[in-house]
Amino acid sequence: MPMDAASIKKFQLRGIRLEKFTIAYNLFESFIAIAAGITAGFISLIGFGVDSGIEIFAAVLVLARLRATFFSDEFDEDKERKSLRLIALTFFLLAGFVTFASIRNLITERSTEVSTAGIALTALSIAIMPFLAHAKLTTGRKLESKLLIADAKETQLCAWLSVSTLAGLIAFYLFGWSWVDSVASLVIAGFAISEGREAWAGELACGDCDCRGKCNC
């Protein structure tokens, strides 16, 4: 059943608030992760911080489009499509950076230290990111917004990156296995490429068939 104008405004406003929170949290996350990664010499932790910066860029794009639609009541399909492809590029950018850094790390010697700050940060993100991704995905479905759904997918990727990064940090802390860091990062790079291709083509799986033709179910 189509939503009335008041309901649409409510979900648009929810989407705006979610994107503002995404920007604020990722600013904090990016700074801490990159600083901790450089200090400890963990490539995946640095990549985690870079991902946070990329997610900020994606969130700014989505926020701009949500605000434009909220205040003007006009849906610009061309601008939505261009923004969606820019978000796709952020997935490819993340995959490229993580792949390069991980391969370099596997073939070169490096000095790595335990990062308690990295463990605490990634654990916090594991607690926050899945709920944020779910809220975005639910709101995106209600608004039939491919753009918001794509951003939810990027937040989901950030959640998985939190898990893999934490696994690498703990593996090094317990067993001294520094290679887990790079292997985990390469797995995430594969996910990023897959999600990027879907976003570029506009073929985003919603997870149900309540999208009424706006995305592929």
DOTI-806217 format. One record per residue: residue in one letter; x, y, z of N, C-alpha, C, CB in turn. Coordinates in steps of 0.1 Angstrom, whole numbers, plus 5000, padded with zeros to 4 digits. Glycine has a CB too. Layout:
AXYZXYZXYZXYZ ...
//
This chain:
M500849885000500050005000500950135000499050005012 P500650224990501450344990501350425003501050424978 M502450495007502450575019501850715016503850585024 D501250775026500750905024501951005025499650945034 A501651135022502751235022503451245036502151365018 A502651235047503151255060504151135064502051255071 S503751015060504650905062505950905054503850775059 I505750955042506950965034507951065040506651015019 K507451185045508251285051508951225064507351405055 K508151145071508651085084509850995080507651005091 F509750915070510850825067512050905060510450715057 Q511751005053512851085047513651155059512251195038 L512851205068513551265080514351165088512551335089 R513851035089514650935095515850905088513750805097 G515750895074516950875066517950985068516550865052 I517551105069518451225070519151205084517651355070 R518451175094519051155107520051045108518051135118 L519750935101520650815100521950855093519950695093 E521850935082523050975075523851065083522651035061 K523251155090524051245099524751165110523051355106 F524151065116524750985125525950905119523850885132 T525750855107526750785100528050875098526250735086 I527850995094528951085091529651115105528451225085 A528951145115529551175128530351055134528451225138 Y529750935133530350825139531650785131529450705140 N531550795118532650755109533750855110532150735095 L533550975113534551075115535451025127534051215117 F534750995138535450935150536150805147534350915161 E535450715140536050585137537250595128534950495130 S537150675118538250695108539550745115537850785097 F539350845123540550905130541150805139540051035138 I540450735148540950645157541550525150539850595167 A540950465140541450345133542750375126540350295123 I542750485119544050515111545150545121543850635102 A544950615131545950645141546450525148545450745152 A545550435152545850305158546550215149544650245164 G546150215136546750125126548150165123545850125113 I548350295122549750345119550650305131549750495116 T550150335143550950305155551350155156550150345167 A550350065153550549925155551149855143549249855159 G550949925131551449865119550449765113552749795121 F549149775116548149685111547549745098547149655121 I547749675087547149725074545649725074547649645062 S545049615079543549615079542949715088543149475083 L543649755098543149855107543149995100543849865120 I544250015093544350145085543250135074545750155078 G543150025067542050005057540650025063542149875051 F540449985075539250005082538950155084539249935096 G539950225087539850375088539550445075541050435095 V540250395065539950445051538550415047540950385041 D538050295050536650265047535750355054536350115051 S536050395066535250495073535150625066535750515088 G536350665060536350785053535550775040537750825049 I535650665033534850635021533350635025535250505015 E532950585036531550575040531050715043531350485052 I531950805048531550945050531151005037532651025057 F531950985027531651045013530350995008532851005004 A530150865009528850805005527650865013528850655006 A527850875026526750925034526451075031527150915049 V527451155027527251295023526451295010528651365021 L526751205001525951204989524551174991526551094979 V524251064999522851025002522151135010522850895011 L522851195020522251305028521851425019523251355038 A522651455009522351565000521151534992523551594991 R520951414987519851374979518551364988520051244972 L518651315000517551305009517051445012517851225021 R517951535015517551665019516851745007518751745024 A517451714995516851784983515451734981517751754971 T515251604982513851544980512951594992513951394980 F513451595004512651635015512151775014513451615028 F512951865010512652005009511952054996513852095011 S512151974986511552014973510451924968512652024962 D510351814974509251714970509451664956507951764972 E510651684950510951644937511951534936511351764928 F511651424929512651314927513351334914511951174928 D514651354915515451364903516151234900516551484904 E515651154890516151024888517551034882515250954878 D517851124874519251134868520251164879519251254858 K519951254889520951274900521051154909520451404908 E519851084911519950964919520850864913518550914921 R520750844900521550744893523050784893521050734878 K523350904891524750954892525250934906524851094888 S524450964916524950944930525150794933523951004940 L524250714928524450564930525750514924523250494924 R526050564912527350524906528550574913527350564891 L528450694919529550744927529750654940529250894932 I528650614946528750514957529350384952527350494963 A529050344940529650214935531150234934529050184921 L531550354930533050384929533750374942533250514922 T532950414953533550404966533850264970532650474977 F532950164966533250024969534549984961532049944964 F534650024949535849984941537150044947535650024926 L536950174951538150234957538650164970537750384961 L537650124978538050054990538649914987536750024999 A538049844977538649714973540049734968537749654962 G540349834960541649854954542649884965541549964944 F542349974974543250014984543549894993542650124993 V542549824998542749705007543549595000541449655012 T543249564987544049464980545449504978543349444966 F545749624974547149664973547949654986547249804967 A547349714996547949715009548149575015547149805019 S547249485013547349355019548349275012545949285018 I548449274998549449204991550849254994549149214976 R550949384995552249444999552649395013552249594999 N551749385022552049345035552449195036550749365044 L551849115027552148965027553548935022551148895019 I554049025013555348995007556449085013555249024992 T556249165022557249245028557249225043557049395025 E558449245049558549235064558049365070560049215068 R557449355082556949465089556949445104555549505084 S556949545111556849535126555449565131557949635133 T554849465137553449485141553349475156552549375135 E552549555162552249555176550849525179552749685183 V550549485191549149465196548449595197549049385209 S547249605192546549735193545249715201546149785178 T545349755213544149755222543149855218544549775237 A543549965213542650065208541850015196543350195204 G542549945187541949885175540949775179542949825166 I541249695189540349595194539049655199541049505204 A539249755207538149825214537249895203538549925224 L537849955193537150025183536349935174538050115174 T536949825169536249735161535149665168537249635155 A535349635181534349575189533149665190534849535203 L533349795192532249895193531549905179532850035196 S532249895168531649905155530749785152532649925144 I531249665157530449545156529149555163531249415161 A529149635174527849655182526949755175528249695196 I527549855168526749965162526349935148527550085163 M527249895139527049895125525949805120528349855118 P525749685125524649605120523249675122524649475127 F523049735134521849805137521649925128521749845152 L522750005125522650115116522350075102523950195116 A522949965097522649915084521249865083523649795081 H520749795093519349755093518349875092519049665105 A518649975100517750095100517750155087518250195111 K518950175080519050235067518250145057520450245063 L518450015057517849925048516349935049518349785050 T515849935061514349935063513850065058514049925078 T514550175061514050315057514150325041514950425063 G515250265036515350265021514250195014516750205017 R513850075020512750005014511450085015512649865021 K511250145026509950225028509950335018509850275042 L511050395015511150515006511350464991512250605010 E511550334989511850274976513050344970510650294967 S514050364979515250444975516450354973515650544986 K516850334960518050254957519350314963518250244942 L519350444964520450514969520650484984520350664967 L519650494992519750465006519950315009518450505013 I519450225000519750085001521150054998518850004991 A521750124988523150104985524050154997523550194973 D523650255003524450305015524250205026523950445019 A523150145028522950045038523849925035521449995039 K524049895023524949785019526349815023524849755004 E526749945021528049985024528249985040528350125019 T527250015047527350005062527449855066526150075068 Q526749765059526849625062528249575059525849545053 L528849625048530249595045531149645056530649655032 C530849765062531649815073531549725085531249955076 A530349665087530149575098531049455097528649545100 W530949395084531849275082533249305083531449215068 L533649425078535049465079535449475094535349595072 S534549525102534849525117535149385122533649595124 V534349295118534449155122535849095118533349065117 S536149115105537449055100538649125106537449075085 T538549255108539649335114539849285128539349485113 L538749275136538849235150539449095150537449235156 A539049005141539548865141541048875139538848785130 G541548955130542948965127543749025139543249055115 L543149115146543749175158543849075169543049305162 I542848995171542748905182543748785178541348845184 A543748745166544648635162546148675164544448595147 F546448795161547848845164548048855179548048975158 Y547048895186547248915201547448775208545948985207 L546748675203546748545210547848455204545448475208 F548048455191548948365185550148425177548248275175 G550148555175551148625168551048605153552448575172 W549848575148549548555134549248685127548448455132 S550248745122550048875115549448865101551348955114 W549648745095549148725082547548725081549648595076 V546948685093545448685093544948825089544948645107 D545648925093545249065090545049085075546349165096 S546049045067545949065053544948975046547349045047 V544948855050543948755044542548805046544148615050 A542248845059540848895062540549015053540748935077 S541549105051541349225043540949185028542549315043 L541649085023541449045009540048985007542448935005 V539548925018538148875017537148985016537848785030 I537449085024536549205024536549275011536949305035 A537749275005537949344991537049274981539349334987 G536949144982536049064973534549104975536148914975 F534149124988532749164990532549304985532549165005 A533549394986533449534981533249534966534649614985 I533949454959533849454944532449404941534849354938 S531949304947530649244944529549354947530349124953 E529549414958528549524961528749644952528749564976 G529949674948530149784939529549764925531649814938 R529649634921529049604908527549614908529549464903 E526949564919525549574920525049724921525049504933 A525749804928525449944930525550014916526250014940 W526649984909526850044896525650014886528150004890 A525249884886524149844878522749874883524249694875 G522749924896521449954902520649824905520650034893 E521349714906520749584909520949544923521249474900 L520249604932520449594947519349494952520349724954 A519749384958518849294964518249344977519549154967 C516949344978516349404990516149305001514949464986 G516149174998515949075008514449035010516449135021 D513549115003512149075003511549124990511449125016 C510249114989509649164977508649274980508949044970 D509049364989508249474993508649604987508149485008 C509349594976510049714970509249774959511449674965 R508249704954507349754944508149804931506549864949 G509049724927509749754914510849844914508749804905 K511249904926512349994926513649924927512150084938 C513749804932514949724932514649584929515649734946 N515649504926515449364922515249274933516549324913 C514149204934513849114945514048974940512449134950 
//
